[in-house]
């Protein structure tokens, strides 16, 4: 399940915590597939504070999204995630693998596909059950990087019709 910690946004996510306290309680209570963080929670504690609290206690899952529009807050949250071993290609979606992958290229050139080795700039998000079937071999659950062409080639290689609906975030 996904958790959103945000005082205002209503995204298509299973659980929403509207305060820092509720966010901490939910982080401690469950095993989350992904946690989405806003920075400004409308109270003394921010999303950054909740993130740091969760990182210290190892409650943060291997997948994190930053949904904040606060540029300073995003910068601080990104630095905290990167210091904790998370990688990002776009500054919004972060992943942490058990073993750091030296083939992750960060910066203006985007990421390197672990299928074809070419750089790419567009991130496709597909359902987790499909990702587990097509991810690069040898990667931990939920990890790995593939370009759009490699993702589509692997999905088409399954030999069955597949329709994936994209939702506006």
C-alpha positions in Angstrom: 0.0 0.0 0.0 1.0 3.6 -0.5 0.9 6.3 2.1 0.6 10.1 1.4 1.7 12.5 4.1 0.1 15.8 3.0 -2.2 18.3 4.7 -4.0 19.3 1.5 -3.6 17.0 -1.6 -6.0 14.3 -2.4 -4.1 11.8 -4.6 -5.3 8.4 -5.6 -3.5 6.7 -2.7 -4.8 4.2 -0.2 -3.9 6.0 3.0 -3.5 9.7 3.7 -2.1 11.2 6.8 -2.9 15.0 7.2 -0.5 15.8 10.1 3.1 15.1 11.1 1.8 13.1 14.1 -0.5 11.0 11.9 2.3 10.5 9.4 4.6 9.2 12.1 1.9 6.9 13.5 1.2 5.5 10.0 4.9 5.0 9.2 5.4 3.1 12.4 2.2 1.0 12.0 2.7 -0.4 8.5 5.0 -1.8 5.9 4.6 0.6 2.9 5.3 0.0 -0.7 5.8 3.8 -1.2 5.5 6.9 0.9 4.7 10.3 -0.7 5.8 13.3 1.2 4.7 16.9 1.2 7.0 19.4 3.0 4.6 22.0 4.4 2.1 20.3 6.7 0.5 23.4 8.1 2.0 23.0 11.6 5.3 23.2 13.5 6.6 19.9 12.2 7.2 19.6 8.4 7.3 16.7 6.1 11.1 16.9 6.3 10.8 16.3 10.1 8.6 13.3 9.5 11.1 12.0 6.8 14.1 12.4 9.2 12.1 10.7 12.0 11.3 7.8 9.7 14.8 7.4 8.3 16.3 7.3 11.9 13.9 4.4 12.8 14.2 2.7 9.4 10.4 3.1 8.7 10.9 4.6 5.2 10.4 2.0 2.4 12.7 1.6 -0.6 10.4 3.8 -2.7 9.6 7.4 -1.9 8.0 10.3 -3.9 8.3 14.0 -3.0 5.0 15.8 -3.9 6.0 19.1 -2.3 6.0 22.3 -4.3 8.3 24.0 -1.8 11.7 24.2 -3.6 13.7 24.6 -0.4 11.9 21.8 1.4 12.3 19.6 -1.7 16.0 20.3 -1.8 16.4 19.4 1.9 14.3 16.3 1.6 16.3 15.2 -1.5 19.6 15.7 0.4 18.3 13.6 3.3 17.2 10.8 1.0 20.4 10.8 -1.0 22.5 10.7 2.3 20.4 7.7 3.3 21.3 5.8 0.1 18.3 6.7 -2.1 18.8 7.5 -5.8 16.7 9.7 -8.1 16.7 10.6 -11.8 14.1 13.3 -11.6 14.2 14.7 -8.1 10.7 13.4 -7.4 10.9 9.6 -7.4 13.5 8.0 -5.2 14.5 4.4 -4.8 16.9 2.6 -2.5 18.3 -0.8 -3.3 20.1 -3.2 -1.0 23.3 -2.7 -3.0 24.1 0.7 -4.6 24.1 0.4 -8.4 27.0 2.0 -10.1 25.1 2.2 -13.4 22.7 4.8 -12.2 23.6 8.0 -13.9 22.3 11.2 -12.3 22.1 14.6 -13.8 21.3 16.2 -17.1 21.8 13.0 -19.0 19.1 11.1 -17.1 19.4 7.4 -16.1 21.1 4.5 -17.8 18.8 1.7 -18.7 19.9 -1.6 -17.1 18.5 -3.5 -20.1 20.1 -1.8 -23.2 22.6 0.5 -21.4 21.3 3.7 -23.1 20.5 6.9 -21.3 16.8 7.9 -20.9 14.9 10.9 -19.5 11.3 9.7 -19.3 10.2 7.7 -16.2 7.4 5.2 -16.7 5.6 3.8 -13.6 3.9 0.5 -14.1 2.1 -1.7 -11.6 4.4 -3.5 -9.1 3.3 -7.0 -10.1 4.3 -6.4 -13.7 7.6 -4.8 -12.7 8.5 -7.9 -10.7 8.0 -9.9 -13.9 10.1 -7.7 -16.2 12.7 -6.0 -14.0 16.4 -6.4 -14.8 17.6 -9.8 -13.6 19.3 -10.0 -10.3 17.6 -6.9 -8.9 16.0 -6.7 -5.5 12.2 -6.5 -5.2 11.1 -3.1 -6.5 14.5 -2.0 -7.9 16.1 -1.7 -11.3 15.9 0.8 -14.1 14.6 0.2 -17.6 14.0 2.7 -20.4 10.5 2.9 -22.0 11.5 0.9 -25.0 12.9 -2.0 -22.9 9.8 -1.9 -20.7 7.5 -2.1 -23.7 9.6 -4.8 -25.3 9.4 -6.9 -22.2 5.7 -6.3 -21.7 5.0 -7.2 -25.4 7.2 -10.3 -25.0 4.8 -11.7 -22.4 2.6 -12.7 -25.4 -0.7 -11.4 -24.0 -2.8 -8.3 -24.4 -2.2 -5.8 -21.7 -3.9 -2.4 -21.1 -2.3 -0.1 -18.5 -4.2 3.0 -17.5 -2.2 6.1 -16.7 -3.5 8.4 -14.0 -2.8 12.1 -13.8 -0.9 12.8 -10.5 
